[in-house]
């Protein structure tokens, strides 16, 4: 397997599609928001990136859940293994691509996880607390558990923080049973983009997505019966655009706050990836500004070298 990771707006999806087309592979997405149907513009699915040379490169684990549901890393591991098995049984290679560090690391390091039930008593106790207060509680539980899950990359709303606390509280009281997860060797590529260029792309993409109908997309989801708090749960675009649509903040406030939040999110993604390196995942960083064809050739050579090292060990 080849893994391509990077912060938002780094161009990783286009690179993964070009590589997959070149080596006859299929892509498995590692994005916690792109699993939801009808949440296209706000999650940045950029489906046209999967079309290479007039042909669509197959991509798995996109559009597999209904909006309003709560997909989690346990389910992601399960669905990843199903997709991985299906692809490899057909003689194809796999390219794992995304920016959700927890999902990537759960696969690359083979986390042992269990489904965690909802704790209504705990939720009532946490109701009304601010995100900052919830984050402090979460950090305390993580220290007790020795956990690396739930860093602030993806815990950016009170509801998501409460769910993270619920999970850490469960693991504190319930030892994780053995759950087999195969060791999957992967050549891991990181797309390294200059900070100022990343910021420029993020602002440009936000403007484009608003012009393409991101507000209308959110309004349509709300009109379909999805409660505002369920969309706000997903954070980032869906949090701020929903707050604008329901009249909580103005358009100007929405744009400004969302732009800042995405910049902060990208920074936290990079922090997670650096943490993965400290925890033993070797990431080969590649300059995002290189021509696409050159990046593909460099990855192929790195993958070849990785395979040769594997065969000799």
C-alpha contacts under 8 A as a table, 3 or more apart, distances in Angstrom:
res1	aa1	res2	aa2	distance
1	X	93	X	6.43
1	X	94	X	5.02
1	X	95	X	5.84
1	X	96	X	7.23
1	X	184	X	7.45
1	X	185	X	6.51
1	X	186	X	4.71
1	X	187	X	6.58
2	X	94	X	6.50
2	X	95	X	4.86
2	X	96	X	6.22
2	X	186	X	5.20
2	X	187	X	4.86
2	X	188	X	5.98
2	X	189	X	7.54
2	X	303	X	7.25
3	X	95	X	5.63
3	X	96	X	4.55
3	X	97	X	5.79
3	X	186	X	6.36
3	X	187	X	6.09
3	X	188	X	4.60
3	X	189	X	5.89
4	X	12	X	6.52
4	X	16	X	6.57
4	X	95	X	7.25
4	X	96	X	6.19
4	X	97	X	4.80
4	X	98	X	6.79
4	X	188	X	6.07
4	X	189	X	4.80
4	X	190	X	5.89
4	X	191	X	7.29
5	X	12	X	6.50
5	X	97	X	5.77
5	X	98	X	5.30
5	X	99	X	5.61
5	X	188	X	7.60
5	X	189	X	6.28
5	X	190	X	4.98
5	X	191	X	6.30
6	X	10	X	6.19
6	X	12	X	6.36
6	X	98	X	7.02
6	X	99	X	5.58
6	X	190	X	5.44
6	X	191	X	4.94
6	X	192	X	6.83
6	X	269	X	7.65
6	X	270	X	7.40
7	X	10	X	5.77
7	X	99	X	5.79
7	X	191	X	7.70
7	X	266	X	5.22
7	X	267	X	7.68
7	X	269	X	5.72
7	X	270	X	6.35
8	X	11	X	7.84
8	X	99	X	6.80
8	X	202	X	7.59
8	X	266	X	5.80
9	X	12	X	7.83
9	X	198	X	6.33
9	X	201	X	6.05
9	X	202	X	5.99
9	X	205	X	7.86
10	X	191	X	6.40
10	X	192	X	7.29
10	X	193	X	5.94
10	X	198	X	6.72
10	X	288	X	6.57
11	X	14	X	5.66
11	X	15	X	6.44
11	X	191	X	7.67
11	X	288	X	7.19
12	X	15	X	5.06
12	X	16	X	6.01
12	X	97	X	7.18
12	X	98	X	7.38
12	X	191	X	6.51
13	X	16	X	5.05
13	X	17	X	6.17
13	X	49	X	6.62
13	X	50	X	7.63
13	X	97	X	6.79
13	X	98	X	7.46
14	X	17	X	5.22
14	X	18	X	6.22
14	X	49	X	5.14
14	X	50	X	6.89
15	X	18	X	5.18
15	X	19	X	6.12
15	X	292	X	6.65
15	X	295	X	7.67
15	X	296	X	7.17
16	X	19	X	5.14
16	X	20	X	5.97
16	X	27	X	7.35
16	X	95	X	6.80
16	X	97	X	6.53
17	X	20	X	5.07
17	X	21	X	6.13
17	X	27	X	7.38
17	X	49	X	6.87
17	X	50	X	5.38
17	X	51	X	7.54
17	X	52	X	6.97
17	X	57	X	6.30
18	X	21	X	5.29
18	X	22	X	6.28
18	X	52	X	6.42
18	X	292	X	7.91
18	X	296	X	7.16
19	X	22	X	5.05
19	X	23	X	6.26
19	X	25	X	7.88
19	X	296	X	5.58
20	X	23	X	5.38
20	X	24	X	5.60
20	X	25	X	4.45
20	X	26	X	5.91
20	X	27	X	6.90
20	X	57	X	7.08
20	X	94	X	7.86
20	X	95	X	6.57
21	X	24	X	5.24
21	X	25	X	6.40
21	X	52	X	6.91
21	X	57	X	6.40
22	X	25	X	7.79
23	X	93	X	7.64
24	X	92	X	6.50
24	X	93	X	6.79
25	X	92	X	5.33
25	X	93	X	4.40
25	X	94	X	5.36
25	X	95	X	6.52
26	X	57	X	6.57
26	X	58	X	5.28
26	X	59	X	6.09
26	X	60	X	7.85
26	X	87	X	7.07
26	X	92	X	6.88
26	X	93	X	6.38
26	X	94	X	5.27
26	X	95	X	6.08
27	X	57	X	7.50
27	X	58	X	6.19
27	X	59	X	4.55
27	X	60	X	6.15
27	X	94	X	5.90
27	X	95	X	4.71
27	X	96	X	5.73
27	X	97	X	6.81
28	X	59	X	5.62
28	X	60	X	4.70
28	X	61	X	6.22
28	X	80	X	7.31
28	X	83	X	7.36
28	X	84	X	7.77
28	X	94	X	7.04
28	X	95	X	6.21
28	X	96	X	4.83
28	X	97	X	6.28
29	X	59	X	6.77
29	X	60	X	6.05
29	X	61	X	5.65
29	X	62	X	6.60
29	X	96	X	6.02
29	X	97	X	5.17
29	X	98	X	5.71
30	X	61	X	7.75
30	X	96	X	6.79
30	X	97	X	5.68
30	X	98	X	4.32
30	X	99	X	6.50
30	X	100	X	5.97
30	X	103	X	5.95
30	X	104	X	6.19
31	X	34	X	5.54
31	X	35	X	7.02
31	X	98	X	5.34
31	X	99	X	6.04
31	X	100	X	5.20
31	X	103	X	7.45
32	X	35	X	6.32
32	X	71	X	7.67
32	X	72	X	7.78
32	X	100	X	6.18
32	X	103	X	7.54
33	X	36	X	6.11
33	X	39	X	7.99
33	X	43	X	5.95
33	X	234	X	7.23
34	X	37	X	7.65
34	X	39	X	7.18
34	X	40	X	7.34
34	X	43	X	5.72
34	X	44	X	7.70
34	X	45	X	6.41
34	X	61	X	7.91
34	X	62	X	5.42
34	X	63	X	6.50
35	X	61	X	5.88
35	X	62	X	4.47
35	X	63	X	4.71
35	X	64	X	5.27
35	X	65	X	5.82
36	X	39	X	5.82
36	X	62	X	6.98
36	X	63	X	4.90
36	X	64	X	6.06
36	X	65	X	4.75
36	X	66	X	5.54
36	X	67	X	5.50
37	X	40	X	7.24
37	X	62	X	7.78
37	X	63	X	4.38
37	X	64	X	6.56
37	X	65	X	5.98
37	X	66	X	5.59
37	X	67	X	6.32
38	X	63	X	7.69
38	X	67	X	7.34
38	X	217	X	7.85
38	X	221	X	7.78
39	X	42	X	6.14
39	X	43	X	6.18
39	X	67	X	7.28
39	X	217	X	7.32
39	X	218	X	8.00
40	X	43	X	5.50
40	X	44	X	6.13
40	X	45	X	5.55
40	X	46	X	7.85
41	X	44	X	5.13
41	X	45	X	6.62
41	X	46	X	7.70
41	X	209	X	6.17
41	X	212	X	7.59
41	X	213	X	7.44
41	X	214	X	5.62
41	X	217	X	7.37
42	X	209	X	7.23
42	X	214	X	5.95
42	X	217	X	7.97
42	X	237	X	5.57
42	X	238	X	6.67
43	X	237	X	7.56
46	X	49	X	5.74
46	X	50	X	7.90
47	X	50	X	5.66
47	X	51	X	7.60
48	X	51	X	5.45
49	X	52	X	7.39
50	X	56	X	5.51
50	X	57	X	5.29
50	X	58	X	7.59
50	X	59	X	7.78
51	X	54	X	5.88
51	X	55	X	5.23
51	X	56	X	4.24
51	X	57	X	6.09
52	X	55	X	5.35
52	X	56	X	6.26
52	X	57	X	6.95
59	X	62	X	7.04
60	X	83	X	6.77
61	X	64	X	6.03
61	X	79	X	7.36
61	X	80	X	7.51
61	X	83	X	7.90
63	X	66	X	7.92
65	X	69	X	7.11
65	X	71	X	7.60
66	X	69	X	6.05
67	X	221	X	7.90
67	X	226	X	7.44
67	X	231	X	7.79
68	X	226	X	6.13
68	X	227	X	7.73
68	X	230	X	5.30
68	X	231	X	6.56
69	X	230	X	7.90
71	X	75	X	6.66
71	X	76	X	7.62
72	X	75	X	5.44
72	X	76	X	6.21
73	X	76	X	4.72
73	X	77	X	6.16
73	X	102	X	7.35
73	X	103	X	6.00
73	X	106	X	7.48
74	X	77	X	5.33
74	X	78	X	6.52
74	X	113	X	6.03
74	X	114	X	6.55
74	X	115	X	6.24
75	X	78	X	5.09
75	X	79	X	6.12
76	X	79	X	5.11
76	X	80	X	5.82
76	X	103	X	6.97
77	X	80	X	5.08
77	X	81	X	6.24
77	X	103	X	7.60
77	X	106	X	7.00
77	X	107	X	6.58
78	X	81	X	5.39
78	X	82	X	6.48
79	X	82	X	5.08
79	X	83	X	6.23
80	X	83	X	5.17
80	X	84	X	5.91
81	X	84	X	4.97
81	X	85	X	5.94
82	X	85	X	5.30
82	X	86	X	6.21
83	X	86	X	5.09
83	X	87	X	6.14
84	X	87	X	5.27
84	X	88	X	6.12
84	X	94	X	7.03
85	X	88	X	5.36
85	X	89	X	5.93
86	X	89	X	5.34
86	X	90	X	6.56
87	X	90	X	5.38
87	X	91	X	6.81
87	X	92	X	5.57
87	X	93	X	6.96
87	X	94	X	6.97
88	X	91	X	5.02
88	X	92	X	5.17
88	X	93	X	6.17
88	X	94	X	7.32
89	X	92	X	7.40
98	X	104	X	7.46
99	X	104	X	7.71
99	X	269	X	7.05
100	X	103	X	5.56
100	X	104	X	6.33
100	X	154	X	7.75
100	X	269	X	7.52
101	X	104	X	5.10
101	X	105	X	5.97
101	X	153	X	7.90
101	X	269	X	6.81
101	X	272	X	6.16
101	X	273	X	6.66
102	X	105	X	5.22
102	X	106	X	5.91
102	X	149	X	6.71
102	X	150	X	7.50
103	X	106	X	5.13
103	X	107	X	6.54
104	X	107	X	5.45
104	X	108	X	6.11
105	X	108	X	4.91
105	X	109	X	5.53
105	X	110	X	7.47
105	X	111	X	7.72
105	X	276	X	7.20
106	X	109	X	5.66
106	X	110	X	5.37
106	X	111	X	4.89
107	X	110	X	5.01
107	X	111	X	6.91
107	X	184	X	7.83
108	X	183	X	7.87
108	X	184	X	6.77
108	X	185	X	7.68
108	X	186	X	7.40
108	X	281	X	7.76
109	X	183	X	7.75
109	X	281	X	7.87
110	X	181	X	5.70
110	X	182	X	7.00
110	X	183	X	6.61
111	X	181	X	7.52
112	X	176	X	7.05
112	X	177	X	7.74
112	X	178	X	6.76
112	X	179	X	5.67
112	X	180	X	7.32
112	X	181	X	7.19
113	X	176	X	6.56
113	X	177	X	7.94
113	X	179	X	7.01
114	X	176	X	6.46
114	X	177	X	7.39
114	X	179	X	7.88
116	X	166	X	7.96
116	X	167	X	6.08
116	X	170	X	6.80
118	X	166	X	7.26
119	X	122	X	5.45
119	X	123	X	6.24
119	X	166	X	6.65
120	X	123	X	4.97
120	X	124	X	6.22
121	X	124	X	5.26
121	X	125	X	6.44
122	X	125	X	5.04
122	X	126	X	6.29
122	X	166	X	7.24
123	X	126	X	5.11
123	X	127	X	5.98
123	X	162	X	6.93
123	X	166	X	7.83
124	X	127	X	5.13
126	X	129	X	5.83
126	X	134	X	7.64
126	X	162	X	7.04
129	X	133	X	6.05
129	X	134	X	6.43
129	X	158	X	7.84
130	X	133	X	5.16
130	X	134	X	6.20
130	X	158	X	6.68
131	X	134	X	5.03
131	X	135	X	5.97
131	X	156	X	7.75
131	X	157	X	6.42
131	X	158	X	4.89
131	X	161	X	7.08
132	X	135	X	5.06
132	X	136	X	6.37
133	X	136	X	5.23
133	X	137	X	6.49
134	X	137	X	5.10
134	X	138	X	6.12
134	X	158	X	7.06
134	X	161	X	6.19
134	X	162	X	6.89
134	X	165	X	7.87
135	X	138	X	4.96
135	X	139	X	6.11
135	X	161	X	6.65
136	X	139	X	5.18
136	X	140	X	6.34
137	X	140	X	5.20
137	X	141	X	6.40
137	X	165	X	7.37
138	X	141	X	5.16
138	X	142	X	6.14
138	X	161	X	7.37
138	X	164	X	7.15
138	X	165	X	5.36
138	X	168	X	7.60
139	X	142	X	5.04
139	X	143	X	6.31
140	X	143	X	5.27
140	X	144	X	6.49
141	X	144	X	5.07
141	X	145	X	6.16
141	X	165	X	7.39
141	X	168	X	6.26
141	X	169	X	6.89
141	X	172	X	7.86
142	X	145	X	5.03
142	X	146	X	5.67
142	X	147	X	4.90
142	X	148	X	7.05
142	X	149	X	7.79
142	X	168	X	6.76
143	X	146	X	5.00
143	X	147	X	6.65
144	X	147	X	7.82
144	X	172	X	7.57
145	X	168	X	7.32
145	X	171	X	7.52
145	X	172	X	6.01
148	X	151	X	6.98
150	X	153	X	7.53
150	X	154	X	7.00
150	X	155	X	6.53
150	X	164	X	6.34
151	X	154	X	6.92
151	X	155	X	6.82
151	X	272	X	7.74
152	X	155	X	4.87
152	X	156	X	6.46
152	X	268	X	7.03
153	X	156	X	7.18
153	X	265	X	6.08
153	X	268	X	5.18
153	X	269	X	5.88
153	X	272	X	7.37
154	X	160	X	7.87
155	X	158	X	7.84
155	X	160	X	5.35
155	X	161	X	5.33
155	X	164	X	7.51
156	X	160	X	6.73
156	X	161	X	7.12
156	X	235	X	5.97
156	X	236	X	7.72
157	X	160	X	5.33
157	X	161	X	6.22
157	X	232	X	7.47
157	X	233	X	6.11
157	X	234	X	7.64
157	X	235	X	5.94
158	X	161	X	5.02
158	X	162	X	6.12
158	X	233	X	7.65
159	X	162	X	5.11
159	X	163	X	6.33
159	X	233	X	5.64
160	X	163	X	5.11
160	X	164	X	6.18
160	X	233	X	6.14
160	X	234	X	7.68
161	X	164	X	4.97
161	X	165	X	6.15
162	X	165	X	5.05
162	X	166	X	6.09
163	X	166	X	4.89
163	X	167	X	6.26
164	X	167	X	5.12
164	X	168	X	6.23
165	X	168	X	5.12
165	X	169	X	5.90
166	X	169	X	5.19
166	X	170	X	6.17
167	X	170	X	5.09
167	X	171	X	6.27
168	X	171	X	5.14
168	X	172	X	6.12
169	X	172	X	5.09
169	X	173	X	6.57
170	X	173	X	5.39
170	X	174	X	5.79
171	X	174	X	4.93
171	X	175	X	6.03
171	X	176	X	6.68
172	X	175	X	7.09
187	X	283	X	7.82
187	X	302	X	7.37
187	X	303	X	5.80
187	X	306	X	6.46
188	X	282	X	6.68
188	X	283	X	5.06
188	X	284	X	6.16
189	X	283	X	5.55
189	X	284	X	4.82
189	X	285	X	5.86
189	X	286	X	7.00
189	X	299	X	7.39
190	X	283	X	5.95
190	X	284	X	5.79
190	X	285	X	4.47
190	X	286	X	5.98
191	X	285	X	5.88
191	X	286	X	5.12
191	X	287	X	6.20
191	X	288	X	5.54
192	X	285	X	5.91
192	X	286	X	5.51
192	X	287	X	5.04
192	X	288	X	5.47
193	X	197	X	6.84
193	X	198	X	6.13
193	X	287	X	6.25
193	X	288	X	5.06
193	X	289	X	7.20
194	X	197	X	5.24
194	X	198	X	6.02
194	X	288	X	7.94
195	X	198	X	4.99
195	X	199	X	6.18
196	X	199	X	5.04
196	X	200	X	6.18
197	X	200	X	4.99
197	X	201	X	6.16
198	X	201	X	5.16
198	X	202	X	6.10
199	X	202	X	5.11
199	X	203	X	6.31
199	X	263	X	6.55
200	X	203	X	5.40
200	X	204	X	6.22
201	X	204	X	5.04
201	X	205	X	5.94
202	X	205	X	5.17
202	X	206	X	6.12
202	X	259	X	7.60
202	X	262	X	7.32
202	X	263	X	7.22
203	X	206	X	5.17
203	X	207	X	6.38
203	X	259	X	6.54
204	X	207	X	5.27
204	X	208	X	6.25
205	X	208	X	4.95
205	X	209	X	6.02
206	X	209	X	5.19
206	X	210	X	6.26
206	X	259	X	7.31
207	X	210	X	5.29
207	X	211	X	6.29
208	X	211	X	5.04
208	X	212	X	6.08
209	X	212	X	4.88
209	X	213	X	6.43
209	X	214	X	5.69
210	X	213	X	5.37
210	X	214	X	4.94
210	X	215	X	6.48
211	X	214	X	7.32
213	X	216	X	5.08
213	X	217	X	6.10
214	X	217	X	4.97
214	X	218	X	6.37
214	X	241	X	7.95
215	X	218	X	5.23
215	X	219	X	6.15
215	X	241	X	6.25
215	X	245	X	7.36
216	X	219	X	4.95
216	X	220	X	6.02
217	X	220	X	5.13
217	X	221	X	6.36
218	X	221	X	5.08
218	X	222	X	6.28
218	X	238	X	7.05
218	X	241	X	6.98
218	X	242	X	6.44
218	X	245	X	7.83
219	X	222	X	5.11
219	X	223	X	6.06
219	X	242	X	7.64
219	X	245	X	6.71
220	X	223	X	4.96
220	X	224	X	6.16
221	X	224	X	5.12
221	X	225	X	6.95
221	X	226	X	6.07
222	X	225	X	5.45
222	X	226	X	4.99
222	X	227	X	6.37
222	X	228	X	6.57
223	X	226	X	7.19
226	X	230	X	6.71
226	X	231	X	7.37
227	X	230	X	5.42
227	X	231	X	6.96
228	X	231	X	5.31
228	X	232	X	6.14
228	X	242	X	6.49
228	X	246	X	7.92
229	X	232	X	4.89
229	X	233	X	6.07
230	X	233	X	5.15
230	X	234	X	7.29
231	X	234	X	5.62
231	X	235	X	7.57
231	X	238	X	5.62
231	X	239	X	6.38
231	X	242	X	6.96
232	X	235	X	5.53
232	X	238	X	5.61
232	X	239	X	3.92
232	X	240	X	7.45
232	X	242	X	6.55
232	X	243	X	7.71
233	X	238	X	7.93
233	X	239	X	6.83
234	X	238	X	6.15
234	X	239	X	6.59
235	X	238	X	5.64
235	X	239	X	4.61
235	X	240	X	7.59
236	X	239	X	5.30
236	X	240	X	6.34
236	X	258	X	6.44
236	X	261	X	6.56
236	X	262	X	6.70
237	X	240	X	5.55
237	X	241	X	5.77
237	X	258	X	6.62
238	X	241	X	5.37
238	X	242	X	5.66
239	X	242	X	5.44
239	X	243	X	6.26
240	X	243	X	5.06
240	X	244	X	6.25
240	X	254	X	5.59
240	X	257	X	7.46
240	X	258	X	6.15
241	X	244	X	5.00
241	X	245	X	6.14
241	X	254	X	6.47
242	X	245	X	5.01
242	X	246	X	6.18
243	X	246	X	5.38
243	X	247	X	6.28
243	X	248	X	5.05
243	X	249	X	5.92
243	X	254	X	7.78
244	X	247	X	5.11
244	X	248	X	5.59
244	X	249	X	4.81
244	X	250	X	5.78
244	X	251	X	6.32
244	X	254	X	6.22
245	X	248	X	7.57
247	X	250	X	7.01
249	X	253	X	5.96
249	X	254	X	6.25
250	X	253	X	5.11
250	X	254	X	6.04
251	X	254	X	4.99
251	X	255	X	6.18
252	X	255	X	5.28
252	X	256	X	6.18
253	X	256	X	5.22
253	X	257	X	5.89
254	X	257	X	5.37
254	X	258	X	5.81
255	X	258	X	5.23
255	X	259	X	5.91
256	X	259	X	5.26
256	X	260	X	6.35
257	X	260	X	5.27
257	X	261	X	6.12
258	X	261	X	4.92
258	X	262	X	6.13
259	X	262	X	5.34
259	X	263	X	6.37
260	X	263	X	5.20
260	X	264	X	6.22
261	X	264	X	5.07
261	X	265	X	6.02
262	X	265	X	4.84
262	X	266	X	6.18
263	X	266	X	5.27
263	X	267	X	6.40
264	X	267	X	5.09
264	X	268	X	6.24
265	X	268	X	5.06
265	X	269	X	6.18
266	X	269	X	5.01
266	X	270	X	6.48
267	X	270	X	5.28
267	X	271	X	6.40
268	X	271	X	4.87
268	X	272	X	6.25
269	X	272	X	5.12
269	X	273	X	6.32
270	X	273	X	5.04
270	X	274	X	6.18
271	X	274	X	5.20
271	X	275	X	6.21
272	X	275	X	4.91
272	X	276	X	6.26
273	X	276	X	4.95
273	X	277	X	6.52
274	X	277	X	5.13
274	X	278	X	6.51
275	X	278	X	5.01
275	X	279	X	6.23
276	X	279	X	4.97
276	X	280	X	6.47
276	X	281	X	5.51
277	X	280	X	5.26
277	X	281	X	4.70
277	X	282	X	5.77
277	X	283	X	6.67
278	X	281	X	7.22
286	X	295	X	7.49
287	X	290	X	5.84
290	X	294	X	6.59
290	X	295	X	6.39
291	X	294	X	5.30
291	X	295	X	6.38
292	X	295	X	5.16
292	X	296	X	6.32
293	X	296	X	5.16
293	X	297	X	6.37
294	X	297	X	5.18
294	X	298	X	6.16
295	X	298	X	5.08
295	X	299	X	6.17
296	X	299	X	5.20
296	X	300	X	6.26
297	X	300	X	5.09
297	X	301	X	6.30
298	X	301	X	5.18
298	X	302	X	6.22
299	X	302	X	5.01
299	X	303	X	5.98
300	X	303	X	5.04
300	X	304	X	6.12
301	X	304	X	5.02
301	X	305	X	6.18
302	X	305	X	5.10
302	X	306	X	6.06
303	X	306	X	4.96
303	X	307	X	6.15
304	X	307	X	5.15
304	X	308	X	6.23
305	X	308	X	5.13
305	X	309	X	6.24
306	X	309	X	5.18
306	X	310	X	6.21
307	X	310	X	4.99
307	X	311	X	6.24
308	X	311	X	5.16
308	X	312	X	6.45
309	X	312	X	5.27
309	X	313	X	6.44
310	X	313	X	5.36
